Amino acid sequence: MRDARFRPVCQYTMRALLIAVLSLLLNASAWAQSLPRSSPASVGLSSDRLERLPAAMQRYIDANQLAGTVTLVARDGKVVHLETQGWRDKEHDTPMTEDTIFFIMSMTKPIVSTALMMLYEEGRFLLTDPVTKWIPEIAGKQVLIQDDAGVHRMTPRQPITVRDVLAHTTGLDPARELLTEDEQALLSRESSLEATLIKRAPLPLAFHPSEDWQYGSSTDYVALLVERISGEPLKDFLQERILDPLAMNDTSYVVPAEKRDRVATVYSPTGPNKTIEVFRTPEYSSVPFFGSDYYGGVAGLFSTASDYWRFSQMLLNGGKLGRVQLLSP
């Protein structure tokens, strides 16, 4: 079941990071470990148009809909616009900086999904393999259907495959209002990802696998697949195979004590007219977000705009960043 807490984080504290990621889709080719700066004209972009971005971001800040922003635009592997505005922590007048660490919530998903695809390229599984090959605890699920005849349950027409968990076509997030009280009680999280997913194993599916699309918890199952197929804890696999090779030095599930003064306060649009109010203070970064040993796939990582640019550039380059090759084109 999708957690309602996801929405304010994604829409408000992480908007600047999402702008950076979307901007990267313009093109890609080159990379250097430090951010390679260039003039907009040298990569075919308009300086005049880019100069409109700060004013657009400032309108959100002035309207108290955002505390602050980091806006990054890149093309051909070169950063042509990097601007900070507003506040990292508005209540303490701490200004936004380029190295501000954000709780990136759902932008965790692409990183964890990349980890599973790295294992796929090693020949460890097929995308058509049933997920129950590695997560047998979820075998025997039924599909919960509501139609003109009422609410009823049936056997899935096909199994959940690895492709389904990557593509959000699993049906693993049934409508809460259709569940029994006992089933609703299974939705609460345990202290670890594995314990949570096993606890939820009896829950029915929202639809037949592969027959619909639903954004939700599928990437947590991707995370568990990474652990069970690789034999490593997810956080260790990500650190050794993705974060360290890409020099994503400020990306982690827990922010080290010496970096916590760079963590942005999380705001949500719960004030009058959807203005922002404090949702989480930076201290929340000292432990995993969902539980003491919970390293998930749907959310959980902290990162910076420049770190996430490196990851995005790797994908745009066909799986390669500098001399580091994580995926094939």
Protein Blocks (a to p, Z undefined) as FASTA:
>chain_A
ZZfklmmmmmmmmmmmmmmmmmmmnpcfbacfbacdddfklnopafklmmmmmmmmmmmm
mnopafbdcddddeehiafbdcdehjfblmnopacdfklccdekjmmmmmmmmmmmmmmm
nopacfkbcfklmmmmlgoiacddddfkbccddddfbdcdfklmmnopnopaccfklpcf
klmmmmpccfbfklmmmmmmmpccfbdehiaccddjkmmmmmmmmmmmnopafklmmmmm
mmmmnopakgcfbdcfklmmmpccddddfbghhiacdfbdfklmmpcfkbmklccfkbop
acdfklmmmmmmmmmnoopahjbcfbdZZ
